[in-house]
Amino acid sequence: MVKRVFYIEKEKFLRSMFELALRAKKAEVYTVETLEDNFYLIEDLKPEVIIFDLESCQSAGPEAMEKLLSYSKTSHLVQTGVVGSENTVDPRVKSFLAKPIVAHNLAERVLSLID
């Protein structure tokens, strides 16, 4: 089954790396730089997985973060952040990927978190 993945990350290189790695595994991947004004995409696409960088999303404000976290009812939420920040992950987030993220086996690591 093809997984639909939505990725929110301000760093263009990481967005591109995720997109290439996951598309190689036949996932549908949609990426955006910020959370602001992109909820309509999440509503339309209904991704099975939402991967987000906390730093990239916090600038949208607490209401937007709460709305993002509310998608835990329908999507598997994966947060990315620097090593050590996994202790601050909201309980609605199912998985955590520590930065720096390396390309080696990236798709397999992400897909194993959500299977």
PyMOL CGO cylinders between C-alpha atoms (Angstrom):
from pymol import cmd
from pymol.cgo import CYLINDER

trace = [
    CYLINDER, 0.00, 0.00, 0.00, 1.31, 3.43, -0.93, 0.3, 1, 1, 1, 1, 1, 1,
    CYLINDER, 1.31, 3.43, -0.93, 1.83, 5.75, 2.02, 0.3, 1, 1, 1, 1, 1, 1,
    CYLINDER, 1.83, 5.75, 2.02, 0.92, 9.41, 1.66, 0.3, 1, 1, 1, 1, 1, 1,
    CYLINDER, 0.92, 9.41, 1.66, 3.45, 11.52, 3.58, 0.3, 1, 1, 1, 1, 1, 1,
    CYLINDER, 3.45, 11.52, 3.58, 3.23, 15.23, 4.38, 0.3, 1, 1, 1, 1, 1, 1,
    CYLINDER, 3.23, 15.23, 4.38, 6.50, 16.86, 5.53, 0.3, 1, 1, 1, 1, 1, 1,
    CYLINDER, 6.50, 16.86, 5.53, 6.89, 20.31, 7.10, 0.3, 1, 1, 1, 1, 1, 1,
    CYLINDER, 6.89, 20.31, 7.10, 10.51, 21.49, 7.22, 0.3, 1, 1, 1, 1, 1, 1,
    CYLINDER, 10.51, 21.49, 7.22, 12.12, 24.90, 6.67, 0.3, 1, 1, 1, 1, 1, 1,
    CYLINDER, 12.12, 24.90, 6.67, 15.39, 23.43, 5.38, 0.3, 1, 1, 1, 1, 1, 1,
    CYLINDER, 15.39, 23.43, 5.38, 15.07, 22.86, 1.65, 0.3, 1, 1, 1, 1, 1, 1,
    CYLINDER, 15.07, 22.86, 1.65, 17.87, 20.27, 1.57, 0.3, 1, 1, 1, 1, 1, 1,
    CYLINDER, 17.87, 20.27, 1.57, 16.09, 18.07, 4.13, 0.3, 1, 1, 1, 1, 1, 1,
    CYLINDER, 16.09, 18.07, 4.13, 12.78, 18.39, 2.29, 0.3, 1, 1, 1, 1, 1, 1,
    CYLINDER, 12.78, 18.39, 2.29, 14.45, 17.30, -0.93, 0.3, 1, 1, 1, 1, 1, 1,
    CYLINDER, 14.45, 17.30, -0.93, 16.29, 14.42, 0.76, 0.3, 1, 1, 1, 1, 1, 1,
    CYLINDER, 16.29, 14.42, 0.76, 13.08, 13.10, 2.35, 0.3, 1, 1, 1, 1, 1, 1,
    CYLINDER, 13.08, 13.10, 2.35, 11.19, 13.46, -0.90, 0.3, 1, 1, 1, 1, 1, 1,
    CYLINDER, 11.19, 13.46, -0.90, 13.78, 11.53, -2.93, 0.3, 1, 1, 1, 1, 1, 1,
    CYLINDER, 13.78, 11.53, -2.93, 14.21, 8.78, -0.34, 0.3, 1, 1, 1, 1, 1, 1,
    CYLINDER, 14.21, 8.78, -0.34, 10.50, 8.18, 0.20, 0.3, 1, 1, 1, 1, 1, 1,
    CYLINDER, 10.50, 8.18, 0.20, 9.54, 8.42, -3.46, 0.3, 1, 1, 1, 1, 1, 1,
    CYLINDER, 9.54, 8.42, -3.46, 12.14, 5.75, -4.18, 0.3, 1, 1, 1, 1, 1, 1,
    CYLINDER, 12.14, 5.75, -4.18, 10.04, 3.53, -1.89, 0.3, 1, 1, 1, 1, 1, 1,
    CYLINDER, 10.04, 3.53, -1.89, 6.87, 4.48, -3.81, 0.3, 1, 1, 1, 1, 1, 1,
    CYLINDER, 6.87, 4.48, -3.81, 5.48, 6.83, -1.16, 0.3, 1, 1, 1, 1, 1, 1,
    CYLINDER, 5.48, 6.83, -1.16, 3.47, 9.89, -2.18, 0.3, 1, 1, 1, 1, 1, 1,
    CYLINDER, 3.47, 9.89, -2.18, 5.37, 12.81, -0.66, 0.3, 1, 1, 1, 1, 1, 1,
    CYLINDER, 5.37, 12.81, -0.66, 4.23, 16.40, -0.23, 0.3, 1, 1, 1, 1, 1, 1,
    CYLINDER, 4.23, 16.40, -0.23, 6.52, 18.97, 1.36, 0.3, 1, 1, 1, 1, 1, 1,
    CYLINDER, 6.52, 18.97, 1.36, 6.06, 22.52, 2.60, 0.3, 1, 1, 1, 1, 1, 1,
    CYLINDER, 6.06, 22.52, 2.60, 8.40, 24.98, 4.26, 0.3, 1, 1, 1, 1, 1, 1,
    CYLINDER, 8.40, 24.98, 4.26, 6.04, 26.26, 6.97, 0.3, 1, 1, 1, 1, 1, 1,
    CYLINDER, 6.04, 26.26, 6.97, 2.83, 25.27, 8.68, 0.3, 1, 1, 1, 1, 1, 1,
    CYLINDER, 2.83, 25.27, 8.68, 1.16, 28.62, 8.07, 0.3, 1, 1, 1, 1, 1, 1,
    CYLINDER, 1.16, 28.62, 8.07, -1.55, 28.55, 5.42, 0.3, 1, 1, 1, 1, 1, 1,
    CYLINDER, -1.55, 28.55, 5.42, -0.97, 24.87, 4.63, 0.3, 1, 1, 1, 1, 1, 1,
    CYLINDER, -0.97, 24.87, 4.63, -3.70, 23.21, 6.68, 0.3, 1, 1, 1, 1, 1, 1,
    CYLINDER, -3.70, 23.21, 6.68, -5.85, 23.05, 3.56, 0.3, 1, 1, 1, 1, 1, 1,
    CYLINDER, -5.85, 23.05, 3.56, -3.30, 20.68, 2.03, 0.3, 1, 1, 1, 1, 1, 1,
    CYLINDER, -3.30, 20.68, 2.03, -3.45, 18.37, 5.04, 0.3, 1, 1, 1, 1, 1, 1,
    CYLINDER, -3.45, 18.37, 5.04, -7.26, 18.44, 4.85, 0.3, 1, 1, 1, 1, 1, 1,
    CYLINDER, -7.26, 18.44, 4.85, -7.28, 17.70, 1.11, 0.3, 1, 1, 1, 1, 1, 1,
    CYLINDER, -7.28, 17.70, 1.11, -4.51, 15.08, 1.06, 0.3, 1, 1, 1, 1, 1, 1,
    CYLINDER, -4.51, 15.08, 1.06, -5.41, 13.23, 4.27, 0.3, 1, 1, 1, 1, 1, 1,
    CYLINDER, -5.41, 13.23, 4.27, -1.88, 11.87, 4.70, 0.3, 1, 1, 1, 1, 1, 1,
    CYLINDER, -1.88, 11.87, 4.70, -1.24, 8.69, 6.64, 0.3, 1, 1, 1, 1, 1, 1,
    CYLINDER, -1.24, 8.69, 6.64, 1.93, 10.29, 7.97, 0.3, 1, 1, 1, 1, 1, 1,
    CYLINDER, 1.93, 10.29, 7.97, 2.74, 13.88, 8.94, 0.3, 1, 1, 1, 1, 1, 1,
    CYLINDER, 2.74, 13.88, 8.94, 6.42, 14.55, 9.62, 0.3, 1, 1, 1, 1, 1, 1,
    CYLINDER, 6.42, 14.55, 9.62, 7.20, 17.93, 11.10, 0.3, 1, 1, 1, 1, 1, 1,
    CYLINDER, 7.20, 17.93, 11.10, 10.14, 19.85, 12.46, 0.3, 1, 1, 1, 1, 1, 1,
    CYLINDER, 10.14, 19.85, 12.46, 9.02, 21.47, 15.70, 0.3, 1, 1, 1, 1, 1, 1,
    CYLINDER, 9.02, 21.47, 15.70, 11.11, 24.58, 15.09, 0.3, 1, 1, 1, 1, 1, 1,
    CYLINDER, 11.11, 24.58, 15.09, 9.60, 25.01, 11.62, 0.3, 1, 1, 1, 1, 1, 1,
    CYLINDER, 9.60, 25.01, 11.62, 6.08, 24.77, 13.03, 0.3, 1, 1, 1, 1, 1, 1,
    CYLINDER, 6.08, 24.77, 13.03, 6.29, 26.75, 16.26, 0.3, 1, 1, 1, 1, 1, 1,
    CYLINDER, 6.29, 26.75, 16.26, 6.47, 30.05, 14.41, 0.3, 1, 1, 1, 1, 1, 1,
    CYLINDER, 6.47, 30.05, 14.41, 2.85, 29.48, 13.37, 0.3, 1, 1, 1, 1, 1, 1,
    CYLINDER, 2.85, 29.48, 13.37, 1.79, 29.93, 17.00, 0.3, 1, 1, 1, 1, 1, 1,
    CYLINDER, 1.79, 29.93, 17.00, 0.24, 27.75, 19.69, 0.3, 1, 1, 1, 1, 1, 1,
    CYLINDER, 0.24, 27.75, 19.69, -3.19, 27.49, 18.04, 0.3, 1, 1, 1, 1, 1, 1,
    CYLINDER, -3.19, 27.49, 18.04, -1.66, 26.18, 14.81, 0.3, 1, 1, 1, 1, 1, 1,
    CYLINDER, -1.66, 26.18, 14.81, 0.50, 23.71, 16.72, 0.3, 1, 1, 1, 1, 1, 1,
    CYLINDER, 0.50, 23.71, 16.72, -2.55, 22.44, 18.58, 0.3, 1, 1, 1, 1, 1, 1,
    CYLINDER, -2.55, 22.44, 18.58, -4.39, 22.02, 15.28, 0.3, 1, 1, 1, 1, 1, 1,
    CYLINDER, -4.39, 22.02, 15.28, -1.43, 20.10, 13.84, 0.3, 1, 1, 1, 1, 1, 1,
    CYLINDER, -1.43, 20.10, 13.84, -1.31, 17.83, 16.88, 0.3, 1, 1, 1, 1, 1, 1,
    CYLINDER, -1.31, 17.83, 16.88, -5.06, 17.20, 16.56, 0.3, 1, 1, 1, 1, 1, 1,
    CYLINDER, -5.06, 17.20, 16.56, -4.32, 15.27, 13.35, 0.3, 1, 1, 1, 1, 1, 1,
    CYLINDER, -4.32, 15.27, 13.35, -2.95, 12.49, 15.58, 0.3, 1, 1, 1, 1, 1, 1,
    CYLINDER, -2.95, 12.49, 15.58, -6.48, 11.05, 15.42, 0.3, 1, 1, 1, 1, 1, 1,
    CYLINDER, -6.48, 11.05, 15.42, -6.16, 10.37, 11.68, 0.3, 1, 1, 1, 1, 1, 1,
    CYLINDER, -6.16, 10.37, 11.68, -2.42, 10.49, 10.89, 0.3, 1, 1, 1, 1, 1, 1,
    CYLINDER, -2.42, 10.49, 10.89, 0.77, 9.08, 12.34, 0.3, 1, 1, 1, 1, 1, 1,
    CYLINDER, 0.77, 9.08, 12.34, 2.71, 12.12, 13.61, 0.3, 1, 1, 1, 1, 1, 1,
    CYLINDER, 2.71, 12.12, 13.61, 6.51, 12.07, 13.45, 0.3, 1, 1, 1, 1, 1, 1,
    CYLINDER, 6.51, 12.07, 13.45, 8.49, 14.95, 14.95, 0.3, 1, 1, 1, 1, 1, 1,
    CYLINDER, 8.49, 14.95, 14.95, 12.05, 15.83, 14.03, 0.3, 1, 1, 1, 1, 1, 1,
    CYLINDER, 12.05, 15.83, 14.03, 14.40, 17.77, 16.26, 0.3, 1, 1, 1, 1, 1, 1,
    CYLINDER, 14.40, 17.77, 16.26, 17.88, 17.99, 17.69, 0.3, 1, 1, 1, 1, 1, 1,
    CYLINDER, 17.88, 17.99, 17.69, 19.18, 15.16, 19.84, 0.3, 1, 1, 1, 1, 1, 1,
    CYLINDER, 19.18, 15.16, 19.84, 17.90, 15.67, 23.36, 0.3, 1, 1, 1, 1, 1, 1,
    CYLINDER, 17.90, 15.67, 23.36, 14.65, 17.34, 22.35, 0.3, 1, 1, 1, 1, 1, 1,
    CYLINDER, 14.65, 17.34, 22.35, 12.85, 13.99, 22.23, 0.3, 1, 1, 1, 1, 1, 1,
    CYLINDER, 12.85, 13.99, 22.23, 12.05, 14.51, 25.93, 0.3, 1, 1, 1, 1, 1, 1,
    CYLINDER, 12.05, 14.51, 25.93, 9.77, 17.43, 25.02, 0.3, 1, 1, 1, 1, 1, 1,
    CYLINDER, 9.77, 17.43, 25.02, 7.66, 15.57, 22.45, 0.3, 1, 1, 1, 1, 1, 1,
    CYLINDER, 7.66, 15.57, 22.45, 3.90, 15.84, 22.89, 0.3, 1, 1, 1, 1, 1, 1,
    CYLINDER, 3.90, 15.84, 22.89, 2.29, 12.47, 23.76, 0.3, 1, 1, 1, 1, 1, 1,
    CYLINDER, 2.29, 12.47, 23.76, 0.17, 12.64, 20.58, 0.3, 1, 1, 1, 1, 1, 1,
    CYLINDER, 0.17, 12.64, 20.58, 3.36, 12.37, 18.51, 0.3, 1, 1, 1, 1, 1, 1,
    CYLINDER, 3.36, 12.37, 18.51, 4.02, 8.70, 17.79, 0.3, 1, 1, 1, 1, 1, 1,
    CYLINDER, 4.02, 8.70, 17.79, 7.66, 8.84, 16.61, 0.3, 1, 1, 1, 1, 1, 1,
    CYLINDER, 7.66, 8.84, 16.61, 10.75, 11.03, 16.77, 0.3, 1, 1, 1, 1, 1, 1,
    CYLINDER, 10.75, 11.03, 16.77, 13.64, 11.41, 14.31, 0.3, 1, 1, 1, 1, 1, 1,
    CYLINDER, 13.64, 11.41, 14.31, 16.76, 13.03, 15.76, 0.3, 1, 1, 1, 1, 1, 1,
    CYLINDER, 16.76, 13.03, 15.76, 18.70, 15.61, 13.77, 0.3, 1, 1, 1, 1, 1, 1,
    CYLINDER, 18.70, 15.61, 13.77, 21.09, 15.66, 12.11, 0.3, 1, 1, 1, 1, 1, 1,
    CYLINDER, 21.09, 15.66, 12.11, 19.24, 13.40, 9.70, 0.3, 1, 1, 1, 1, 1, 1,
    CYLINDER, 19.24, 13.40, 9.70, 21.44, 11.36, 7.38, 0.3, 1, 1, 1, 1, 1, 1,
    CYLINDER, 21.44, 11.36, 7.38, 20.40, 9.97, 4.04, 0.3, 1, 1, 1, 1, 1, 1,
    CYLINDER, 20.40, 9.97, 4.04, 21.59, 6.42, 4.75, 0.3, 1, 1, 1, 1, 1, 1,
    CYLINDER, 21.59, 6.42, 4.75, 18.48, 4.20, 4.91, 0.3, 1, 1, 1, 1, 1, 1,
    CYLINDER, 18.48, 4.20, 4.91, 16.28, 7.26, 5.48, 0.3, 1, 1, 1, 1, 1, 1,
    CYLINDER, 16.28, 7.26, 5.48, 13.24, 5.83, 3.70, 0.3, 1, 1, 1, 1, 1, 1,
    CYLINDER, 13.24, 5.83, 3.70, 13.49, 2.52, 5.53, 0.3, 1, 1, 1, 1, 1, 1,
    CYLINDER, 13.49, 2.52, 5.53, 13.83, 4.29, 8.89, 0.3, 1, 1, 1, 1, 1, 1,
    CYLINDER, 13.83, 4.29, 8.89, 10.83, 6.52, 8.26, 0.3, 1, 1, 1, 1, 1, 1,
    CYLINDER, 10.83, 6.52, 8.26, 8.66, 3.73, 6.86, 0.3, 1, 1, 1, 1, 1, 1,
    CYLINDER, 8.66, 3.73, 6.86, 9.59, 1.42, 9.76, 0.3, 1, 1, 1, 1, 1, 1,
    CYLINDER, 9.59, 1.42, 9.76, 8.33, 4.06, 12.20, 0.3, 1, 1, 1, 1, 1, 1,
    CYLINDER, 8.33, 4.06, 12.20, 4.91, 4.04, 10.61, 0.3, 1, 1, 1, 1, 1, 1,
    CYLINDER, 4.91, 4.04, 10.61, 4.29, 0.37, 9.79, 0.3, 1, 1, 1, 1, 1, 1,
]
cmd.load_cgo(trace, "trace")
